[in-house]
C-alpha cells in the first residue's frame, strides 16, 4: 500500500517562493487561495466549475481569476507552486480520471495543463484527500494519526489517514468511500451508473432526491410544497427543517441513518480515532449529526462502540481543501 506523508515546513522560505497557490476543484465551484508556509490564506477567490464544458476554457478563466492574487503578493517569483485538490485527482500521474461530477470526461492531464498556463510547478491529489490534509495540519484532526474525513457536498468524498499517512493505494485512488454500495439495488447514480451508493443518498443531490421522493410518496403538508420541484435543493430542505417542517426533518433523519451505517463499516476497517464531517451539508448541525451518530453506534461491533469521535470540521468550508492542496507544494514525501 502506497502512502504519502505531508509536513508543512516551519522555517521561512525567503523572498522567492514564499507562497503557494491552493486550489479546490468542486463539482459546482472552484475555490482558490494564496497560502503562506504557516497556513495563513492571504487571498481567496472562486470561479464556477460546472459552466465550462472544455478544460481549456476553465483553465483560462481560472488563470484570469488567480493572476490578480499573484500580482498582489509580488508576482510569480513569490509563488513556489500550485497544489490542486480535485475529484478523482491522481497524485501519481497529475491527471483527473473519469470524474463523474465534472464536465470533463476521460483522463484530463491537469497538472501539465496548469504548469503550461501558469509557468509554475503543479501537483494534484483527490479533493477529499486535500481536505483531510488541511484538517490534519490546521483543524480538528491536528495531532491525530488515524482519522477519516468525509466530505458532504455535491458528491461524497473521503480522505483516510492511518498511522499518520494519507492512504492513496497502488494507483492513487484509494478512499472512494462515497461510491461504496450502502443500499444494494438502491437509488441510481447517473454519473457512475451504480445503484445504492452512499453518494446517491448523502450528498446535497441525494438530500434533494430524498426530499422529492418523500413529497411524492406522502400527502402530508410541508413548507417544501410551496416550491416548484426544480427549486427544491438541499438549502431549501435545510431552511424548511429549521422552521420545524416535519418532512424536511425526516429527510435529515433518513440521510443520517444511511450515513451512520456507512460510517460503521468504515470504522471497522481502519479503527480511526475520529471521523470528521466536512462540507455544505454540515450546516444542518445536529439535524444530521444526531441520527448519524445513533445509526453508527447501533451498527458497530462492541469493541468499537463509544470510542470513535464524530466531529464537524473546525475549518471554514472552503479553507480545508485549499490548505491541504497548498501543502502539496511545501513538502511531499513518498513512502512505500
C-alpha positions, 0 to 999 in steps of 0.5 A: 500500500502506497502512502504519502506523508505531508509536513508543512515546513516551519522555517521561512522560505525567503523572498522567492517562493514564499507562497503557494497557490491552493486550489479546490476543484468542486463539482459546482465551484472552484475555490482558490487561495494564496497560502503562506508556509504557516497556513495563513490564506492571504487571498481567496477567490472562486470561479464556477466549475460546472459552466465550462464544458472544455478544460481549456476554457476553465483553465483560462478563466481560472488563470484570469481569476488567480493572476490578480492574487499573484500580482498582489503578493509580488508576482510569480517569483513569490509563488513556489507552486500550485497544489490542486485538490480535485475529484478523482485527482491522481497524485501519481500521474497529475491527471483527473480520471473519469470524474463523474461530477465534472464536465470533463470526461476521460483522463484530463492531464491537469497538472501539465495543463496548469504548469503550461498556463501558469509557468509554475510547478503543479501537483494534484491529489483527490479533493477529499484527500486535500481536505483531510490534509488541511484538517490534519495540519490546521483543524480538528484532526491536528495531532491525530494519526488515524482519522477519516474525513468525509466530505458532504457536498455535491458528491461524497468524498473521503480522505483516510489517514492511518498511522499518520499517512494519507492512504492513496493505494497502488494507483492513487485512488484509494478512499472512494468511500462515497461510491461504496454500495450502502443500499444494494439495488438502491437509488441510481447514480447517473454519473457512475451508473451504480445503484445504492451508493452512499453518494446517491443518498448523502450528498446535497443531490441525494438530500434533494432526491430524498426530499422529492421522493418523500413529497411524492410518496406522502400527502402530508403538508410541508413548507417544501410544497410551496416550491416548484420541484426544480427549486427544491435543493438541499438549502431549501430542505435545510431552511424548511427543517429549521422552521420545524417542517416535519418532512424536511426533518425526516429527510435529515433523519433518513440521510443520517441513518444511511450515513451512520451505517456507512460510517460503521463499516468504515470504522471497522476497517481502519479503527480511526480515532475520529471521523470528521464531517466536512462540507455544505451539508454540515450546516444542518448541525445536529439535524444530521449529526444526531441520527448519524451518530445513533445509526453508527453506534447501533451498527458497530461491533462492541469493541468499537462502540463509544470510542470513535469521535464524530466531529464537524470540521473546525475549518471554514468550508472552503479553507480545508481543501485549499490548505491541504492542496497548498501543502502539496507544494511545501513538502511531499514525501513518498513512502512505500 
